[in-house]
Amino acid sequence: MLPLVASWGFLFGALGLGIYTVLNTQFDPTQIALTFLFPYYALCTALQYVWPEQANRFEKGEVLTDSLHNVALVAITGFTDFFIHVLVAATGTGLLFHFGVLPESWAAHHLPLWAQVLIAWLTFDFMFYVTHRMGHEIDALWRLHSVHHCAHRLSVLNASRAHPLDLIWRRLIPVFVTFQTGVSPEAFIMSGMIGSVLATITHMNVRFRFGWLNYLIGTNEIHRWHHSNQLHEAQNYSVVMLWDHLFGTFVYPKHRTRPTQMGLFNEHAYPIHHYLGQLLVPLTWSRMKARQAQAGSKPHDTDAGPMTRLADGPEFLDTLPLPADR
């Protein structure tokens, strides 16, 4: 019972403090980051050493690689924030309303703030689900997204391990669609804070126990399965688990706490902890696949189920993640 109470207390306490900060700073993104988000990230990182789910053993090159990814994230965030400002300045309440396709009175910004936040949060998360799943199921996009899945465990530090192009397109599309609902910038900022709090928890290497909340929110207990190196377990694409329930991608094994193994199913020749090599993965993919085949590392029969043995499927299936222990 104590782990459940502590886990819920941390999650809802962080959300409550975040909402207070957003309102108290009058929706100023810089102040929100300095007074709440950065300290929150630091606390989440520290908790991994106080109450870890897995031992904090770092592989060679892991910390440097993830640190470089986090530095890159700062620059990418600046770019995407610039795009968001341009989008709001150009379209105001959304393109359909801006060009008169729909009456402006239907725009979401006419609703109370709480309703706008709910619309923004659900819309963004639905598009996150769509783009995230595309990143797994479309060959060219998986070449980018595979970078995020090459880590062998979850941590706050490797939450930002991702190819820059993957980060950009999977953020800009949800942002663009969300603004088409006509929500106000204030509602978008509030929903973004909520999303940041929950998304950070998904990657925390902490022994949280959320109980039935796992069926509603993509906690770290749920998200570990997404990083399984077994394809039929590597699902759970959203933070709001509604979409995974609706589209049949919810995975929550009952008698295991985490996957047997996290990472790529076939990681031979993959630059697991090499930042520059990960940036070049889209260009070196064919050569890497040839090396895998030459080394005889291409998987054939496994105990992971029929989805892992699709001989006629796209080549990227060879390196997709598969089942594990939760």
N, C-alpha and C positions, 0 to 999 in steps of 0.2 A: 504493500500500500504506500509506503514512504517514497519509493522511486516514482510511482504514479503521481503522487501529490507534488513532488519536487519537479517533475517533468512538466506537468500542467502549469505549475506556478511560474516556472521559467518562461514558458511560451506566452502565457497570457499576461504575465508581468511585463515582458518585453514589448508586447503589442500595446498594452496600456500606456507604458512610458513613452513609446514612440508616438502614439496618437497625441498625448499631452504635449510632447516636444513640437510636433508639427503645428498644433494650434497656438502654442505659446510663442513660437518663432514667426508666426503669421505666414506660414508656408514658404519660408525662405530656404531653398535647397542647400545653400552653403552652411547656414546655421544648423540645419537638421543633420547634415553630415558631420560637422565638427562637434556638436554637443550631444548627439545621440548615436548615429550610425558607426562612426569610427570607434568610440568607446565600446559599443556593442560588439563589434567585430573582435576587438581585443579581448573582451570578456569571454566570448565564444571560443576563441583560440586557447585561452588560459584554462577553461573548463576541460579541455581535452587532456590536460595533464593531471587534473584533479580527479576526474571520474571517467577514465577512458573505456571505450568499448573494446578496442584492440590496443595492444602495446604500441607505443609510439617509437617504433624502430624505423629509421629513415634509410632508404636505399641510396647508393652512391649517385650523386647528381640530382637527387629528388628535390631537395630544398632550393638549390640554385635554379633549377628549371621552373619550379612553381613560383619562386620570387620574381623571375623575369616575366612570367605570365601575368602576375599581379601588377607589375610596373606597366606592362602593355595595356592592361585593363584601364588604368587611369587615363591614358591617352585616348583609348577607344571610347570611354565614357564621355570625354570632352567632345569628341566628334559627334556622337549620337545625341548629346545634349544640344549641340549647335543645330542639328537637324530638327530636333523637337521644337526649338525656339522658332526656327524658320517656318516649320509646319503650322504652328499656332498663329504666327504673324500673318501667314498667307491665307489660311482657311478659316481661322477663328473657330467656328462651331462645327466644322466638318464640311467636306466637299459637297455632299448631297444637299446640305442646308445652304451652303455658300452660293451654289449655283441654282438654287430654287427648285431642285428636283423634289425635295420634301419641304413642307412648310417649316419655317424656322421655329415655330412654336412647339414642334415635336422634339427639338434638340434637348438632350439630357440635362443641359445646364439650367433648365427651368425647374428641375426637380430639387428637393432638399439635398443637402450635401451628402448625407449618409446614403441616399439612394444613388447618387452619382458615383460615390466611391464603390458601392457594390457593383454597379454596371461596369465601371472602369476595371475593377479587379477581375470580374468574371470574364469580361471580353478579352483582356490582356492574357489571362491564363488559358482561355480556350485557344487563342492564336499561338500561345506558347506550346500548347499540346500539339497543335497541327504542325507547326514548324519543327518542333522537336522530333515528332514521329517521322516527318519527312527526312530529317537528318539521319535517321536510322534506316530508312527503307529506300532511299534514292541513292544510287551508287556514287554519283559525283558529290552529293552532300555528305554522305558517310565518310568520304575521304577527309573532309574537313572535321567532322564531328568525332571521328575516331580518336583525335588528339585528347579530347576530354575523357575518353574511356580507357586510356592506356595506363592510368594510375592503378596501383594494386590495392589501394584502400581509400576510404573517404577521409577528408580532413577539410577544415576551413580554408587552409592554404591552397589546396588543389581544386577548390570550387571554381576558381578562375582559370584553371588549366584548360585552355581552348584555343583553337586557331582563330586569329583575328577576324578573318572573313566569316567564320561560323558565328562568332559573337555579334558581328555587325548585322548580318541579315536576319538572324533570329531575334534580334531586339527591335530593329527598325520596322519590320512588318507588323508585329503585335502592337507597337506604339502607333503606327499609322492607322491601323484598323480601329484601335481604341478611340482615337480622336475623331473618327467618323461618327461616333455615337453622339457627339456634341457635348461631351462632359467638359467641365471647366478645368483650367490648369490646376486649380487648387485640389479638385477631386483626384486628378491624375497624380499629383504629388503625394497625397495621402495614401492612395492605393499602391503607389510605388514603394512607400515606406513599409506598408504591410507586407508587400511581396518580398522586400529585401530581408525583413525579419524572418519570414518563413523559409525563404530560399536558403538562408545561411544555416538554419537548423537542419535542412536536408543533408548537409555535408558534414555535420559535426560528428567527430569521433568521440561521442559521449554516450554513456550507458543510460540513455533516456528510455522510459517505458510509458507510452502514451495510451495504451489500452484501446478502447473502441474509437478514439480520435484518429487512429491510423486509417480508418475507413473513410474519413472525411478530408484529412490533410496529408500531404506527402511529407511526412516526418522523415528523420534519418533512418528510422526503423523500416520504413517503406522504400526509401530511395536507395538503400543498399542493394536491393534486388535489381534495380535498374542498372547497376554497375556489375552485376553478375557476369561471369564469362560464359554463361549458358544462355543461348539465344531465347529459349522459351521463358526464361525468368527475367530477362533484361527488358522489362516493360515499365509500367508506372511512369508515364511521360509528363504528368502535370503536377502542380502543387495543390490545386483543388481537385480531389480525386473523383469528383463527379464525372469528368470527361472519361477517365479510365474505366469507370463502372459502365458508362453508357456505350463505349466502343469496345468493350471486352478486353482491355489491356491491363486490368488490375491484377496484381500478383502479390499475395501475402501468405506464404507458407506458414502453417501453424506451429510446427514442432521444431523450427530452427530459428535462430536469432539473426543469422547473416549468411550470405553466400559462402560456399566452400572456397571459391576463389573469385576475386574481382579482377577486371581488366579485359584484355582482348583475348578472344578464343585462340587465335594464332598470332603471336607477337614476334615470331622469328623475323629478324632483320628490321623490326620496327624501332624507331628512336624513342624508347620509353622515357628516358631522362636526358634528352638532348634538345634544348630549345630551338636551335637553328634547324636541326633535322626535322622537328615537328612542323616548323613553318614551311618546310619544303615538301612535306608529305604529299600534297596534291600533285606535285611535279615528279616525285620519285616513286609514286604508287606502283606503276607498271613494273619498274625494275625490282621493287621490293617483292611483288607477287611472283616474279620470275625466280627470284632468289629463294622464296619459300618453296616453290615447286621443285627447284633444283635440289634443295636440301631434304626433300621428301617430307616436309612438315605440313603439307596440306592435309587437313583432317578428313577422315573417311567415316567409318562407323564409330559412333560414340554412344554413351548411354543417355545422351541429352534429349533424345526424342527426334521425331521425323523432321522437324524444322531445321535441324542442323545438318541434314544430309540431302539438301536439295541440289542434286547434281546439275540440274539445268537452271538453277537460280543465278542471280548476278554474282560476279566474282567477289564483291565486297562481303558476302555472307561469311567468307572464310575468316574474316577478322572481327566479325560482330561479337559482342558479349553474349554469354550463355548461363545455366542454373547454378545456384549456390545456397548457402545457409543463412538465414536471416538473423 
